[in-house]
Amino acid sequence: MRAERGRRRLIVAGIAAGLAIGAAVGATTLTGASSEVSGGPSPVVLHVAKVVADPGADLELRAGLFCPGVEAPACEVSTATVHVLSSGTGGWTEVRGEAEESGYRFVVPGTLVPDDGLSYWLEFGMREGGSVRFPDGGAATPFRVVTTAGLREAGWPGGSVDLSSPRPSDSTVTRLGYGDGASQVGRVGGVGDEQPLGPSSFDVGPDGAIFLADWAHERLIVLSPRGQYRRAVPLPTRRPVDVAVGAQGQLAVSTLGLGATAFELAADGRTLGRYRVPTGVVERIVLTPDGPFVWTGPAQWAPVRSRLGVVMPADVQSSSIAAAVPARDGAVAFSQELPGRRIAFVWARPDGSRAGLVLQLPSGVQAGVDHFVRGLPDGGAIAARGLWSESGSAVALLRFAADGSIVAADVIAQPTQEMDAASSTVRFRGPDEVLVAYADDRGFRIERFEVEGS
Amino acid sequence: MRRGERSVVAIAWLVLLLAGLLPAPHALATWASEHCNGGGWPRQTWKRSQADNYAMQAVGEGYEFGGGCYRLNGFDDTPNTATDGGGEGADCSGFTFKTWALPLSGPDGYHFWEHEKNIHGPYSTWAYFDPAPSYPFRLISKTYAATAFMDALVERHSTWGHVALIHQEGSGGSDYIVHARNNTMGTELRYLPYRGDGDFKAVAREDWTAECYPSRCT
């Protein structure tokens, strides 16, 4: 009888232990674990900012407001205004915006767009009181718009462009298979309705080395200029990132999208700074002589730190947004789409003077992704800009002379779309090379294109 | 205890422990089966702005291949669950189905589903990419002049496809996009160059209710 009771106790204890273990295992493996709550009540302004305008022509601006985690009434806008300060005028002019679609449309009349350009900032009056200014500093830190006055205008050489006949590359720099090996890269998704994601970005170091963000393995893979594996650098996050390499070999990476985090890293991967970015929708990061800036929207670059390791307060980040930022060598250059299928390319010559060109695209072809514009020692520039039509897409490689004229124009095949930092799929490598990322089911590769006329 | 009995008890312990290591009956339930009690009802009117508000509420939540259920708390409840493991979120085509309040089948009419309803709907990315004439959406030009917010951009490849909704139109072939991206990124708001990507087509839901409704549209 005693033995019988003992057996029963053993069996009951076994069942209890089994259920407890099973519940614990089941709870953790089948339902997952919660991450910390992200987002907050601060409105995010979604704006397509302008950095170039046609003088005398109406300037159209669009912006909307998004309040993560907040019910719609608390985020309702009662008035939307753009404040405009034209060069040579005495004060700010208010232009009311019209509600449309998911945001507001502002039309700055051409009379407020003189040759010397203008400054503007946006203000949203909230239905429940208060207002949202963008940039945060309002009149103290407006967006600055230059104009195309004085810039040369030209059409695409030859008059037409065939996006379906891209130029072949000059060589393949590297090929990396998918896998967990030292010189392989990770890739997720790619089945059913799940978009694939491979390496998320790459950048080129001052010596021509290639830094590839293999985020799936929480590392940067460093390749020699010829594409041979050198080493791996640990990443501080297992999320797709954009990567930038500084003039001294220092590194910066940023996660992408809302509520992003930017990091500064030593060359060996030690985290030197971690900076939250509450402003905008982050898609890129650059390392300027003044530290890292993140792209938070079209023509919106926000600094993220006050000094190394110290995050810049959110309102200061928003107040400090710049329409264009210098590359690691200190030179400023940019491009922007203009009405009528035109693109303005603007850069600073080594003597500090401004150069540029307004390119008229052929019929049916539209401006696509802005990859880069880089000024060159001879005063000219190289640019890579996406092109698209209803049925195709490619990337234009353009070489400009110091007077803005086009020296060479080519189209190359559209880069991979599995690289999450889409703008960073095409990179400049001095003095005359462009590196482009491609991918297919067999692996990832970087192709090299020499730019004529350099 | 006799030797035979001891063996029986030892075996019982072993079996029970092994059984216990298997997921308990309660734990076999997935996150979705435990948290997705939303409902749905026929919907005579559905504006783009209502769809946009519906879609944007899901930003920051998870992604689930074949799924459709969200718990709106601003984060992915099941970040470590396999993409088809019954976790939180819709996939891209299910997200579009719910955001557009599409019918389950033609005669049923448009239908609203709460975020918490775990339903994917009948349309895959193939359907959006190559819609049959009977479907309640159609392909349109993807120029900025032809599209409006809450139209979609869709691509389809041999093994995978993707469909994403325009939240706010941008420039240079890019737009502010809201979509159920994948199991890594979840459901997100991004500025992405889908419009300028040669693989994407634009697709539009039919029969949107005018924004001015029920007022008289001028």
Interface residues (C-beta under 8 A of the other chain):
Chain A: A3 G6 R7 L10 I11 G14 I15 A17 G18 L19 A20 I21 G22 A23 V25 G26 A27 T29 L30 T31 G32 A33 S34 S35 E36 V37 S38 G39 L46 V48 R62 G64 F66 P68 G69 A72 E101 S102 G103 L163 V188 G189 G190 V191 G192 D193 E194 Q195 P196 L197 R239 P240 L256 G257 L258 G259 V281 E283 G297 P298 E337 Q366 A367 G368 V369 D370 G386 L387 W388 S389 E390 S391 G392 S393 A394 Q414 Q417 D420 A422 D441
Chain B: M1 E5 V8 V9 A12 W13 L16 L17 L18 A19 G20 L21 L22 P23 A24 H26 A27 L28 A29 T30 W31 E34 R48 S49 D52 N53 M56 V59 G60 Y63 F65 G66 N73 G74 F75 D76 D77 T78 P79 N80 T81 T83 G85 G86 G87 D91 C92 S93 G94 S124 T125 S141 K142 T143 A148 F149 M150 T159 W160 G161 H162 V163 H167 Q168 E169 G170 S171 G172 G173 S174 Y176 R181 N182 N183 T184 M185 E188 L189 R190 Y191 L192 P193 R195 G196 D197 G198 D199
